[in-house]
Amino acid sequence: MSNVAQLTPENAKENTNDMIEINDSSRGLNYDENLLFEKEFTDTPGVDLPKPEGIKSRTGQPTREKIGIHQVSEPQVVRHFVRLSTKNYSIDSGFFPLGSCTMKHNPRLNEKLARLPGFAHIHPMQPESTVQGAFEVMHDLQNWLGELTGLPGVCLTPAAGAHGELAGVMTIRRALLDQGKTEKTIMLVPDSAHGTNPATAAMCGFKIRTIPTKETGRVTVEAFKEALGDGKDIAGMMVTNPNTCGLFETDIAEIVDLLHDAGGYFYCDGANFNALVGKIRPGDFGVDVMHLNLHKTFSTPHGGGGPGSGPICVAEGLKPYIPSPLVIKEGDTYRLERDGERPTTCGRLKGFQGQFGMHVRALSYMMSHGADGLKRVSEDAVLNANYINAVLKDDYHAPFEGPVMHEALFTEKYQKQSGVTTLDIAKGLIEYGMHPMTVYFPLVVNGAMLIEPTETESKAELDRFCLVMKKLAQDAKIKGADYFHTLPQSAPATRLDELKAAREPKLRYKPEAA
Ligand SMILES: *Cc1c(COP(=O)(O)O)cnc(C)c1O
């Protein structure tokens, strides 16, 4: 499709009686944006450079007349990318209730601090004496995270939650090796787990044994005991708490005691720490290793907005095994741990020191909130989720008994009676200008809708979301599936063929055959 209307001064003069066609859908200052490669390939260069004269090839190679690069000028390039950027929905454009992702507002104070030249313009290979302030930030962050989790061994380098999981499970594997416990080859994982949990354990060479949670949405002591068996081959257990159904694992302390008696380690997936931060310390309910998603709980931007950061925090006994380098304080000076300084480490996982810009933002977030503010964060996050749970529970089927923690889980059960599915509801939300919730996760219920409002949404925003959800429930009853299949009608791209997108993904631009 061409971005240019078919109107030129010439044809306007010639064809005054013909209907003028504009064959793109740029409307309302909203441009139809094609790929740069689809823009008119003209012989007009994007910049005016004099044609080089009298240059002789010194190698005798044939000279290249055209190199096939599309000719665009600076304003065309700028407009192209600025227009594309406006199509990117983000937490700065509106409510983003993606369950498990903690899409909270990122305070601008954090951005301001991360942009201070002394932080933004340093190089990771600068001499240590010139970056003492940066090390102090990292050291303070290690201390804050250790304090908040009750787990004193902190390594900041992992670059995402899943990377933190890798760091944590490698730490467990290194510890087991050190103790000569090679018979411990099995990792227990509940069926509601985030896919990264079993994937990480498998990558580290463990076999996965699944703990079913079907009826209650939680790991029960009975189901755990059954999966544990005599415990001889159990390396550990990976549990998200609160779990992916938005529920607190109420039997966790008893389960962890049994796990510890069997010599297994408890890995807590800390992606849902927003429900607990400042209220309880995971170390107090027996966690041995935990990763934190700074880009979730501690508000560093994510979702197309920035890199992640997934530090791990471990109990005292696992400290010798965590990845290096750590930031060490000696007297009044800071330094990085040297290679080989701690021979029991499971190794280095990342170039340099991790996502330093995220460390600055996260520490700024913690220090500006303080211990009391962080407690308020989790209280408000839980309150907001329970508000949504209460307002929508008559319209949507809630599979488990509340109250919930920081997210509300519903299923498509009631709407399915009219043939309307979770996917249809998600498309309906887009029609009303709202980003959908997480859909079809967790897998333990059919047609899951996982809604995480976070603490930074106002009651007015939550009310508008609930109103739209109620309207969609009503439309499902009255208008049925055929209507939903036309949604979204107002988005730049209307209903896509999901099946075709999954089966025949077009991942490369291929020019149309001439
Ligand atoms: C987000 C999330 C992860 C993975 O974190 P990334 O930073 O996306 O790699 C793991 N577990 C749970 C429960 C999550 O919500």
The ligand as a Gaussian input file, in Angstrom:
#p B3LYP/6-31G(d) Opt

LIG

0 1
 C        7.169000     -11.987000      34.995000
 C        7.298000     -13.310000      35.644000
 C        8.455000     -14.095000      35.485000
 C        9.578000     -13.773000      34.522000
 O       10.106000     -12.519000      34.635000
 P       10.777000     -11.774000      33.370000
 O       11.369000     -10.565000      33.941000
 O        9.670000     -11.535000      32.408000
 O       11.797000     -12.710000      32.794000
 C        8.530000     -15.264000      36.211000
 N        7.527000     -15.672000      37.016000
 C        6.390000     -14.962000      37.165000
 C        5.318000     -15.443000      38.094000
 C        6.229000     -13.757000      36.478000
 O        5.108000     -13.045000      36.610000

